[in-house]
Amino acid sequence: MKRIERWLACAMILVLAGCASLQPVATEPPPPPRNEAVIALLDVSRSQSSAGKLDMAGASLERALRIEPQNPELWQELARVRLQQRQYREAENFAAKANILAGTDMHLRAENWRIIGQARTSLGDYQGAQAAFEHAEGE
């Protein structure tokens, strides 16, 4: 009789263990480091972009990304520069990369979706652009 009780106890433990599910721990990605060199390169890039020196602005951002490759703001800025350069596929891809890294920053994500929408519009993908703009509104 004790053998049956042990077997039932073990079976019950296994059933309960199978019903339990591990809940993933929702962690927000850490904020990107604020390296002084990255801040300076971002400022230089924005000045270059304003002056119409888009190739130089892109190069400054690429240097900053070598220092902080997980910084979504840098990817977003590079997407903006590529949009101005009419490199629409790259702009869309870099904005999507920024969205992956943005975590829960809804403002950053919404702006990335607007960049994607602008790139898709310029590529003639009006349906895709509309979907992107709707994502931006939903963020």
C-alpha positions as CSV (number, residue, x, y, z in Angstrom):
1,M,0.0,0.0,0.0
2,K,2.8,2.4,0.8
3,R,4.3,1.8,-2.6
4,I,1.1,2.9,-4.2
5,E,0.9,6.0,-2.0
6,R,4.5,6.9,-2.9
7,W,3.8,6.4,-6.6
8,L,0.7,8.6,-6.3
9,A,2.7,11.3,-4.5
10,C,5.4,11.2,-7.2
11,A,2.8,11.3,-9.9
12,M,1.1,14.3,-8.3
13,I,4.4,16.1,-8.0
14,L,5.1,15.5,-11.6
15,V,1.7,16.7,-12.7
16,L,2.0,19.8,-10.6
17,A,5.5,20.5,-11.9
18,G,4.2,20.1,-15.4
19,C,1.5,22.6,-14.8
20,A,3.8,25.2,-13.4
21,S,5.3,27.5,-16.0
22,L,8.3,29.6,-15.6
23,Q,7.5,33.3,-16.1
24,P,10.2,35.2,-17.9
25,V,11.5,38.1,-15.9
26,A,10.7,41.3,-17.8
27,T,13.8,43.4,-17.6
28,E,14.3,46.6,-19.4
29,P,17.5,47.0,-21.2
30,P,20.0,49.2,-19.5
31,P,20.1,52.8,-20.7
32,P,22.8,53.2,-23.3
33,P,26.1,54.5,-21.8
34,R,26.7,58.2,-22.2
35,N,30.3,58.2,-23.4
36,E,31.7,61.7,-23.9
37,A,33.2,60.8,-27.2
38,V,29.8,59.5,-28.4
39,I,28.1,62.7,-27.3
40,A,30.7,64.8,-29.1
41,L,30.3,62.7,-32.3
42,L,26.5,62.9,-32.2
43,D,26.8,66.7,-31.8
44,V,29.3,66.9,-34.7
45,S,27.1,64.7,-36.8
46,R,24.0,66.9,-36.3
47,S,26.0,70.0,-37.2
48,Q,27.3,68.3,-40.3
49,S,23.9,67.2,-41.3
50,S,22.5,70.7,-40.8
51,A,25.3,72.0,-43.0
52,G,24.3,69.5,-45.7
53,K,27.5,67.4,-45.2
54,L,25.6,64.2,-45.1
55,D,28.5,61.9,-45.9
56,M,30.5,63.4,-43.1
57,A,27.5,63.2,-40.7
58,G,27.1,59.5,-41.6
59,A,30.8,58.8,-41.0
60,S,30.6,60.5,-37.6
61,L,27.7,58.4,-36.6
62,E,29.4,55.2,-37.8
63,R,32.4,56.1,-35.6
64,A,30.0,56.6,-32.6
65,L,28.4,53.3,-33.3
66,R,31.8,51.6,-33.2
67,I,32.0,52.9,-29.6
68,E,28.4,52.2,-28.6
69,P,26.8,49.7,-31.0
70,Q,23.8,49.1,-28.7
71,N,22.8,52.8,-28.6
72,P,19.3,53.2,-30.3
73,E,19.6,56.9,-30.6
74,L,22.7,56.6,-32.8
75,W,21.0,54.1,-35.1
76,Q,18.0,56.4,-35.4
77,E,20.2,59.4,-36.3
78,L,22.0,57.3,-38.9
79,A,18.6,56.3,-40.3
80,R,17.7,60.0,-40.6
81,V,20.9,60.8,-42.4
82,R,20.3,57.9,-44.8
83,L,16.8,59.1,-45.4
84,Q,18.2,62.5,-46.4
85,Q,20.7,60.8,-48.6
86,R,17.8,59.0,-50.3
87,Q,19.2,55.6,-49.2
88,Y,15.8,54.5,-48.3
89,R,16.4,50.8,-47.6
90,E,19.3,51.6,-45.3
91,A,17.2,54.2,-43.5
92,E,14.4,51.6,-43.0
93,N,16.9,49.0,-41.8
94,F,18.6,51.3,-39.4
95,A,15.3,52.6,-37.9
96,A,14.2,49.0,-37.5
97,K,17.5,48.2,-35.7
98,A,16.9,51.2,-33.4
99,N,13.5,49.9,-32.6
100,I,15.0,46.5,-31.6
101,L,17.3,48.3,-29.2
102,A,14.8,51.0,-28.0
103,G,13.2,48.7,-25.4
104,T,10.2,50.4,-23.9
105,D,11.1,54.0,-25.1
106,M,7.8,54.6,-26.9
107,H,8.8,58.1,-28.1
108,L,12.0,56.7,-29.8
109,R,10.1,53.8,-31.2
110,A,7.3,56.0,-32.6
111,E,9.9,58.2,-34.3
112,N,11.6,55.1,-35.8
113,W,8.3,54.0,-37.3
114,R,7.8,57.5,-38.8
115,I,11.3,57.2,-40.4
116,I,10.3,53.7,-41.7
117,G,7.1,55.2,-43.1
118,Q,8.9,58.0,-44.9
119,A,11.4,55.5,-46.4
120,R,8.6,53.2,-47.6
121,T,6.7,56.1,-49.1
122,S,9.8,57.2,-51.0
123,L,10.2,53.6,-52.2
124,G,6.6,53.5,-53.4
125,D,5.4,51.0,-50.8
126,Y,2.4,53.0,-49.8
127,Q,0.7,50.1,-48.0
128,G,3.8,49.4,-46.0
129,A,4.2,53.1,-45.2
130,Q,0.6,53.3,-43.9
131,A,1.3,50.4,-41.7
132,A,4.4,52.0,-40.3
133,F,2.6,55.3,-39.6
134,E,-0.1,53.4,-37.8
135,H,2.6,51.7,-35.7
136,A,3.9,55.2,-34.9
137,E,0.5,56.3,-33.7
138,G,0.1,53.2,-31.6
139,E,3.4,53.7,-29.7
